[in-house]
Amino acid sequence: MRASRRVFIFALAAGAAGALMPRPARAQAATAASRPYRDPLTASTLQTIKSRFGELITLANRHDLKSLRLMFWQSPSVLLVAKSAIPSEGNWAGFWGNEAVDRKLHDIATSGPVVLTPDFSKLKVVGLTHGMAESYAPMNITVSYAGQDGTPKPFLMIIEWIRVAKEWKIASEIILPVPPTPAAKS
């Protein structure tokens, strides 16, 4: 089938789907698309989550595993993405559930000095819903775990926060290494 015919059929199907959408839903979708974005969380709540991020960094740098555990959502769905020491898991892996997260944090903390140095001026927190938020912060991490040499290296930390009762907990923490900038070609 020619590309132009495929595009025509897709456009026709999309138009039909829109026409089949109930009129109130079409109006609501059009209105939502034309409104400027408004964060579902208040400025005060966003500041609370920023403070929780600061607590996380303090506890991690102190290796306070008991208090760190309490910052995480108690669920089999909690996720930590971090460096792996087990080759069969790959270089970086996801660790699901509190037992796996606790074990990974313990292994990292007992491997030697661990220092997280976030750039707080670039910390960004946004609300996703009234009960979910996301934070992003670039940072340097000094760690000797799983073959890392203990020199500070750049990372990104992305956290999904979930409101549990009246407290914000970590639902997922994703720590990504920033690859070195490629050398300029001459």
ZAPA-942938 format. One record per residue (C-alpha): z negated, y negated, x negated; residue in three letters; chain. Coordinates in Angstrom, 3 decimals. Each point is the difference from the previous one (the first is absolute). Example, Ala and Ser with C-alpha at 12.3 -4.5 7.8 and 13.67 -1.06 7.14 Angstrom:
BEGIN
<r w="-7.800" v="4.500" u="-12.300" type="ALA" mol="A"/>
<r w="0.660" v="-3.440" u="-1.370" type="SER" mol="A"/>
//
This chain:
BEGIN
<r w="0.000" v="0.000" u="0.000" type="MET" mol="A"/>
<r w="0.929" v="-3.418" u="-1.372" type="ARG" mol="A"/>
<r w="-2.826" v="-2.362" u="-0.965" type="ALA" mol="A"/>
<r w="1.053" v="-2.682" u="2.507" type="SER" mol="A"/>
<r w="-0.050" v="2.524" u="2.832" type="ARG" mol="A"/>
<r w="-3.474" v="1.219" u="-1.060" type="ARG" mol="A"/>
<r w="-1.278" v="-3.594" u="-0.010" type="VAL" mol="A"/>
<r w="1.489" v="-0.570" u="3.465" type="PHE" mol="A"/>
<r w="-1.632" v="3.159" u="1.391" type="ILE" mol="A"/>
<r w="-3.360" v="-0.962" u="-1.554" type="PHE" mol="A"/>
<r w="0.216" v="-3.518" u="1.453" type="ALA" mol="A"/>
<r w="0.915" v="1.407" u="3.397" type="LEU" mol="A"/>
<r w="-2.955" v="2.429" u="-0.089" type="ALA" mol="A"/>
<r w="-2.407" v="-2.742" u="-1.115" type="ALA" mol="A"/>
<r w="1.189" v="-2.278" u="2.785" type="GLY" mol="A"/>
<r w="-0.395" v="2.770" u="2.562" type="ALA" mol="A"/>
<r w="-3.522" v="0.718" u="-1.225" type="ALA" mol="A"/>
<r w="-0.869" v="-3.699" u="0.342" type="GLY" mol="A"/>
<r w="1.475" v="-0.113" u="3.485" type="ALA" mol="A"/>
<r w="-2.064" v="3.015" u="1.012" type="LEU" mol="A"/>
<r w="-3.216" v="-1.663" u="-1.221" type="MET" mol="A"/>
<r w="-1.972" v="-1.291" u="2.987" type="PRO" mol="A"/>
<r w="0.470" v="-3.737" u="0.540" type="ARG" mol="A"/>
<r w="-3.682" v="-0.917" u="-0.705" type="PRO" mol="A"/>
<r w="0.101" v="1.951" u="-3.285" type="ALA" mol="A"/>
<r w="3.243" v="-1.787" u="-1.037" type="ARG" mol="A"/>
<r w="-1.567" v="-3.376" u="0.782" type="ALA" mol="A"/>
<r w="-3.195" v="0.895" u="-1.873" type="GLN" mol="A"/>
<r w="1.963" v="1.208" u="-3.049" type="ALA" mol="A"/>
<r w="2.102" v="-3.184" u="-0.037" type="ALA" mol="A"/>
<r w="-3.087" v="-2.201" u="0.360" type="THR" mol="A"/>
<r w="-1.877" v="1.847" u="-2.771" type="ALA" mol="A"/>
<r w="2.982" v="-0.335" u="-2.340" type="ALA" mol="A"/>
<r w="0.191" v="-3.760" u="0.550" type="SER" mol="A"/>
<r w="-3.721" v="-0.702" u="-0.510" type="ARG" mol="A"/>
<r w="-1.302" v="-0.892" u="-3.461" type="PRO" mol="A"/>
<r w="-2.167" v="2.703" u="-1.573" type="TYR" mol="A"/>
<r w="-3.704" v="-0.326" u="0.648" type="ARG" mol="A"/>
<r w="-2.445" v="2.217" u="-1.882" type="ASP" mol="A"/>
<r w="-1.972" v="2.165" u="2.443" type="PRO" mol="A"/>
<r w="-3.167" v="-0.572" u="-2.058" type="LEU" mol="A"/>
<r w="-1.995" v="-3.205" u="-0.239" type="THR" mol="A"/>
<r w="-0.339" v="-1.917" u="-3.263" type="ALA" mol="A"/>
<r w="-3.654" v="1.065" u="-0.076" type="SER" mol="A"/>
<r w="0.930" v="3.690" u="0.300" type="THR" mol="A"/>
<r w="2.630" v="-0.317" u="-2.727" type="LEU" mol="A"/>
<r w="-2.659" v="-1.589" u="-2.230" type="GLN" mol="A"/>
<r w="-2.368" v="2.889" u="0.763" type="THR" mol="A"/>
<r w="2.653" v="2.465" u="-1.183" type="ILE" mol="A"/>
<r w="0.543" v="-2.065" u="-3.171" type="LYS" mol="A"/>
<r w="-3.740" v="0.235" u="-0.605" type="SER" mol="A"/>
<r w="0.121" v="3.775" u="0.541" type="ARG" mol="A"/>
<r w="2.785" v="0.151" u="-2.610" type="PHE" mol="A"/>
<r w="-2.268" v="-1.873" u="-2.431" type="GLY" mol="A"/>
<r w="-2.807" v="2.504" u="0.722" type="GLU" mol="A"/>
<r w="2.404" v="2.860" u="-0.710" type="LEU" mol="A"/>
<r w="0.866" v="-1.448" u="-3.414" type="ILE" mol="A"/>
<r w="-3.664" v="-0.590" u="-0.883" type="THR" mol="A"/>
<r w="-1.007" v="3.542" u="1.000" type="LEU" mol="A"/>
<r w="2.969" v="1.549" u="-1.833" type="ALA" mol="A"/>
<r w="-0.807" v="-1.905" u="-3.189" type="ASN" mol="A"/>
<r w="-3.647" v="1.143" u="0.272" type="ARG" mol="A"/>
<r w="1.107" v="3.601" u="0.655" type="HIS" mol="A"/>
<r w="-2.247" v="-0.023" u="3.081" type="ASP" mol="A"/>
<r w="1.536" v="3.079" u="1.606" type="LEU" mol="A"/>
<r w="-2.584" v="0.288" u="2.781" type="LYS" mol="A"/>
<r w="0.685" v="-3.537" u="1.232" type="SER" mol="A"/>
<r w="3.761" v="0.410" u="-0.516" type="LEU" mol="A"/>
<r w="-0.078" v="3.063" u="2.266" type="ARG" mol="A"/>
<r w="-1.489" v="-2.116" u="2.779" type="LEU" mol="A"/>
<r w="2.890" v="-2.490" u="-0.259" type="MET" mol="A"/>
<r w="2.512" v="2.708" u="0.964" type="PHE" mol="A"/>
<r w="0.771" v="1.064" u="3.547" type="TRP" mol="A"/>
<r w="-1.668" v="3.367" u="0.580" type="GLN" mol="A"/>
<r w="3.044" v="1.944" u="1.126" type="SER" mol="A"/>
<r w="2.250" v="2.837" u="-1.150" type="PRO" mol="A"/>
<r w="2.779" v="-2.616" u="0.223" type="SER" mol="A"/>
<r w="-1.442" v="-2.321" u="-2.667" type="VAL" mol="A"/>
<r w="2.406" v="-0.304" u="-2.950" type="LEU" mol="A"/>
<r w="-0.269" v="-0.955" u="-3.665" type="LEU" mol="A"/>
<r w="3.172" v="-0.165" u="-2.104" type="VAL" mol="A"/>
<r w="-0.866" v="0.118" u="-3.699" type="ALA" mol="A"/>
<r w="0.854" v="1.471" u="-3.391" type="LYS" mol="A"/>
<r w="-0.166" v="3.763" u="-0.079" type="SER" mol="A"/>
<r w="-1.411" v="2.073" u="-2.853" type="ALA" mol="A"/>
<r w="1.552" v="3.214" u="1.326" type="ILE" mol="A"/>
<r w="3.672" v="0.427" u="-0.985" type="PRO" mol="A"/>
<r w="0.852" v="2.017" u="3.135" type="SER" mol="A"/>
<r w="-0.984" v="-3.025" u="2.151" type="GLU" mol="A"/>
<r w="2.453" v="-2.242" u="-1.839" type="GLY" mol="A"/>
<r w="-0.847" v="-3.117" u="-1.979" type="ASN" mol="A"/>
<r w="-1.361" v="-1.894" u="3.036" type="TRP" mol="A"/>
<r w="-1.111" v="1.663" u="3.211" type="ALA" mol="A"/>
<r w="-1.591" v="-0.496" u="3.394" type="GLY" mol="A"/>
<r w="-3.530" v="1.289" u="0.530" type="PHE" mol="A"/>
<r w="-0.812" v="0.536" u="3.687" type="TRP" mol="A"/>
<r w="-3.442" v="0.257" u="1.585" type="GLY" mol="A"/>
<r w="-3.404" v="-1.168" u="-1.167" type="ASN" mol="A"/>
<r w="-0.753" v="3.009" u="-2.182" type="GLU" mol="A"/>
<r w="3.239" v="-0.442" u="-1.974" type="ALA" mol="A"/>
<r w="-0.486" v="-3.791" u="-0.256" type="VAL" mol="A"/>
<r w="-3.619" v="0.440" u="-1.162" type="ASP" mol="A"/>
<r w="1.053" v="2.571" u="-2.611" type="ARG" mol="A"/>
<r w="2.838" v="-2.217" u="-1.303" type="LYS" mol="A"/>
<r w="-2.233" v="-3.086" u="-0.251" type="LEU" mol="A"/>
<r w="-2.658" v="2.081" u="-1.781" type="HIS" mol="A"/>
<r w="2.557" v="1.363" u="-2.500" type="ASP" mol="A"/>
<r w="1.336" v="-3.484" u="-0.738" type="ILE" mol="A"/>
<r w="-3.469" v="-1.588" u="-0.291" type="ALA" mol="A"/>
<r w="-1.322" v="2.678" u="-2.358" type="THR" mol="A"/>
<r w="3.082" v="-0.075" u="-2.263" type="SER" mol="A"/>
<r w="-1.222" v="-3.082" u="-1.851" type="GLY" mol="A"/>
<r w="0.061" v="-3.734" u="0.572" type="PRO" mol="A"/>
<r w="1.840" v="-1.149" u="3.117" type="VAL" mol="A"/>
<r w="0.469" v="-3.719" u="0.554" type="VAL" mol="A"/>
<r w="1.962" v="-1.485" u="2.896" type="LEU" mol="A"/>
<r w="0.953" v="-3.649" u="-0.483" type="THR" mol="A"/>
<r w="1.817" v="-1.276" u="3.102" type="PRO" mol="A"/>
<r w="1.818" v="-3.303" u="0.192" type="ASP" mol="A"/>
<r w="-2.033" v="-1.317" u="2.944" type="PHE" mol="A"/>
<r w="2.337" v="-3.012" u="0.294" type="SER" mol="A"/>
<r w="2.721" v="2.448" u="1.109" type="LYS" mol="A"/>
<r w="-2.174" v="2.085" u="2.339" type="LEU" mol="A"/>
<r w="1.713" v="0.039" u="3.404" type="LYS" mol="A"/>
<r w="-1.512" v="1.405" u="3.190" type="VAL" mol="A"/>
<r w="1.883" v="0.221" u="3.299" type="VAL" mol="A"/>
<r w="-0.910" v="1.442" u="3.347" type="GLY" mol="A"/>
<r w="2.224" v="2.755" u="1.326" type="LEU" mol="A"/>
<r w="-1.884" v="0.420" u="3.284" type="THR" mol="A"/>
<r w="-3.470" v="-0.999" u="1.200" type="HIS" mol="A"/>
<r w="-1.340" v="3.127" u="-1.703" type="GLY" mol="A"/>
<r w="2.266" v="0.349" u="-3.060" type="MET" mol="A"/>
<r w="0.687" v="-2.238" u="-2.995" type="ALA" mol="A"/>
<r w="1.779" v="0.239" u="-3.328" type="GLU" mol="A"/>
<r w="-0.902" v="-1.515" u="-3.351" type="SER" mol="A"/>
<r w="2.068" v="-0.369" u="-3.147" type="TYR" mol="A"/>
<r w="-1.128" v="-1.050" u="-3.458" type="ALA" mol="A"/>
<r w="1.522" v="0.238" u="-3.455" type="PRO" mol="A"/>
<r w="-2.513" v="0.952" u="-2.669" type="MET" mol="A"/>
<r w="-0.507" v="1.318" u="-3.471" type="ASN" mol="A"/>
<r w="-1.780" v="3.326" u="-0.277" type="ILE" mol="A"/>
<r w="-1.585" v="1.299" u="-3.168" type="THR" mol="A"/>
<r w="-0.507" v="3.769" u="0.203" type="VAL" mol="A"/>
<r w="0.109" v="3.067" u="-2.255" type="SER" mol="A"/>
<r w="0.535" v="2.536" u="2.792" type="TYR" mol="A"/>
<r w="2.765" v="2.642" u="-0.145" type="ALA" mol="A"/>
<r w="1.630" v="-1.071" u="-3.238" type="GLY" mol="A"/>
<r w="-0.201" v="-3.747" u="0.543" type="GLN" mol="A"/>
<r w="-0.925" v="-1.676" u="-3.282" type="ASP" mol="A"/>
<r w="-2.720" v="-2.413" u="1.140" type="GLY" mol="A"/>
<r w="2.027" v="-3.186" u="-0.424" type="THR" mol="A"/>
<r w="0.298" v="-2.356" u="2.995" type="PRO" mol="A"/>
<r w="3.201" v="0.602" u="1.945" type="LYS" mol="A"/>
<r w="1.464" v="-1.680" u="3.099" type="PRO" mol="A"/>
<r w="-0.394" v="1.684" u="3.376" type="PHE" mol="A"/>
<r w="0.380" v="-0.874" u="3.663" type="LEU" mol="A"/>
<r w="-2.740" v="0.938" u="2.444" type="MET" mol="A"/>
<r w="1.009" v="0.280" u="3.640" type="ILE" mol="A"/>
<r w="-2.722" v="0.824" u="2.509" type="ILE" mol="A"/>
<r w="0.216" v="0.774" u="3.706" type="GLU" mol="A"/>
<r w="-3.259" v="-1.010" u="1.677" type="TRP" mol="A"/>
<r w="-1.243" v="1.398" u="3.309" type="ILE" mol="A"/>
<r w="-2.752" v="-1.420" u="2.184" type="ARG" mol="A"/>
<r w="-2.600" v="2.678" u="0.689" type="VAL" mol="A"/>
<r w="-2.611" v="-1.275" u="2.442" type="ALA" mol="A"/>
<r w="-0.573" v="-3.512" u="-1.417" type="LYS" mol="A"/>
<r w="0.755" v="0.796" u="-3.650" type="GLU" mol="A"/>
<r w="3.260" v="-0.013" u="-1.970" type="TRP" mol="A"/>
<r w="0.627" v="3.266" u="-1.875" type="LYS" mol="A"/>
<r w="2.719" v="1.112" u="-2.410" type="ILE" mol="A"/>
<r w="2.478" v="2.266" u="1.806" type="ALA" mol="A"/>
<r w="2.344" v="0.235" u="-2.989" type="SER" mol="A"/>
<r w="-0.072" v="-1.357" u="-3.521" type="GLU" mol="A"/>
<r w="3.242" v="0.120" u="-1.911" type="ILE" mol="A"/>
<r w="-0.129" v="-0.801" u="-3.694" type="ILE" mol="A"/>
<r w="3.456" v="-0.394" u="-1.536" type="LEU" mol="A"/>
<r w="0.780" v="-0.554" u="-3.672" type="PRO" mol="A"/>
<r w="2.352" v="-2.892" u="-0.709" type="VAL" mol="A"/>
<r w="2.720" v="1.225" u="-2.337" type="PRO" mol="A"/>
<r w="0.644" v="-2.067" u="-3.131" type="PRO" mol="A"/>
<r w="2.710" v="-2.625" u="0.211" type="THR" mol="A"/>
<r w="3.215" v="1.422" u="-1.495" type="PRO" mol="A"/>
<r w="1.004" v="-1.507" u="-3.323" type="ALA" mol="A"/>
<r w="2.660" v="-2.680" u="0.293" type="ALA" mol="A"/>
<r w="3.453" v="1.167" u="-1.009" type="LYS" mol="A"/>
<r w="1.593" v="-2.080" u="-2.699" type="SER" mol="A"/>
//
